[in-house]
Amino acid sequence: MKFTSPVYHVTAVPIEKIVPNTYNPNTVAPPELALLYDSIKEDGYTMPIVCYYSSDDDNYIIVDGFHRYRVMLEHEDIYEREGGLLPVSVIDKPIAQRMASTIRHNRARGSHDVDLMSNIVRELHDLGRSDTWISKHLGMDKDEILRLKQITGLVSLFRDMDFRMAWTPETDFDESEAEAAAAEDIETEPFE
């Protein structure tokens, strides 16, 4: 018997017929969930969710794709645009195999390589994209973008930065006053 991958039989399923499984240990932090929403809003659903069809209950139990499902549940604009339908590929496996499949899907996604991410930030910068654009479209905060720029060490990444806001002391620095204040702090601090 020839094996055919489930992805060749994607079907549109009403979200009301889809239910989460009870065993998925995967969680997504709010910034990544917001980025997933942006991704679905901008690109649409590009990957089906994976489900098991339960004929006893006439519903589809999620094996992988809970957060893509959640985006539609929580965002009316996505629900309306998609007509309340999610793309689903179905696997027909017993519960133990479905649990293993969930973990394999979660772990296979891997993590982002910092050097590769810093190169992407550099390339986007070279293409004329601002930090604001990068932040919005890659789901990064300004500090993360700065750290990734520092990894590449390229001066060109900092050419638009304003460094004039450096700290300047309010009064002239007097070393003897600083030493006296430090000695006073040492004498008055109790030992624990």
N, C-alpha and C positions, 0 to 999 in steps of 0.2 A: 504494500500500500504506500503510495507516494504521500509524503508530508507536505502540507500547504500551510504557510505561516498565516496566523489569524489576521494580520494587517491587510491581507488581500481581500478580506470580507468585512470591511468597516461598514457599520450601519448607524443611522441616525436614530437615537433613542430619546424619548421624552425624559427630561430630567426627573420628573416625578416617579419614574419607574426605576431610578438608580438609587442605591443605598450604599453608604460606606460600610466597609468591613469593620470588625470589632478588634482587630489585632495589629493594625499598622502602627509601628513605633515612630514613624517619620513625622517630624514637625518642621514648619517653615516659619522663620522669624518674620515679623511684620514688614521690614524693608524688602525682603525677597518676595513676600506675598504681593506687595504693591507692585514690584517689578513684574511678577507673573501676570497681574491684571493688565499692566501697560503692554506687555508682550502680546497678550490675547487681544487687547483692544487694537493694537497697531497691526498685528500680523494674522489675527484670527486663530482658530484652533489648528495647529499644524501637526499635532500628534493626537491620535485617539486615546481615550482612556481605556484601560484593560479591565474587563469585567468577567464574571462568571454568571451565567444565566441560571436562575433558580426557577424551574418550572412549577415547583410547589407553591411559590409565592408570586409567580409571574413578575419577578423583578431582577434587576442586574446588580450584583454585588461587586463593588469596586475591588480590584486587585492592585491596580496602579493608576494613579491620576486623581487622587482625592482632592488635591489643591486646585487642579484645573476644574474639577466639578464644583468646588467651593467658590471659585471665582464667579461662575454662572449663578450660583445660589445667592451670592451677596451683592451682585452688581446687575441691577435691572437693565442697564444699557446693553450689557452682553447678552442677557437672557432674551431681550426683545430682538436684538440683531440676529441672534441664532435661532429664533423661533422656539426657544425652550428645548432645543435638541442638542445632544452631545454626541460627537463621533465616538463610537465604541467598537473595539475589537474584542471578541469573546474567546475565552479559553475554557475548555471543558476538563477540569481537573478536580480531584478530591481536595478537601480543605487543607490537608497537610502540604500538598503540592502548591496550592494557591498561596499559602503562607510563605513558603520558600520562594515562590515567584515574586511576591511583594518585596521581600528582603533583597533578592537579586536585583530587581528594578531599582530599589533605593540605593544600593551600594554601587551599582554600575554607573551611576551618574557621576561619581567621583567628586573631585574638588577642583577649584581653580588654582592654577600654578601662578604664583606671584610674579615671576619674571615674564610669563606670557601676558598676564594682565597689564603689567607696566608697559610692555611693548605695544599693546593695543591702545593704551592711553596716549603713548607717544605718537603712534600712527594717526590716531584721530586728531591730535593736536596739530600734527603736520598737515592734515587735510583741512585745517582751519576751524575745527570745532572748539568751542569755548569750554571752560570748566563747567559752566552752567549746562551746556548741551550734554556733555559727558555725564554729569551728575543725573540729569533727567533721564537719559536714554539707557544708561548702564546701571542705574539704581545705586549710585555711589554718593557718599557725602563728600564735602570739600576736603576733609582731613584725609580720607582714603585716597582721593585723587592726588593730593599733595605727597603722601607717602609713596605712591606708585611712581610719581614723577621723580622723587628723590632716588629711587632705585635705579632709574636709567641714568641719572647723573648728567643729563643733557641741559646745558645752559639755555638752549632755545625754548625749553618747556617753561622757563621762568621769565621769559622776556616781557610778558604782559603784567607781571606782578609789580605792585607798588610797595617798595620797601622804605618809603619815607616816613612811615609811622613808627619808627624805632623808638624805644624808650630813652628818655633823657632825664637825668636826676633833676629834682626841683631846686636843690641847693648844691653848693660846692661840697665835695666829699672831703671830710676831715678825718684822717686815719686815727688820730688820737681820740676823737669823740667816739668813733666806731669801736675802738678797743676798750674804752671805758664802759660803753654800753654793753658790750659782750661780757666783760668781767662782772658787771652788775647783775646781768641775767644769770650767770653761772652761780653767783653767791645767793641769789634769792630763790632759785629753783630747788624744791625739796627733792631728796632722793626717795625712790620708791623701793 
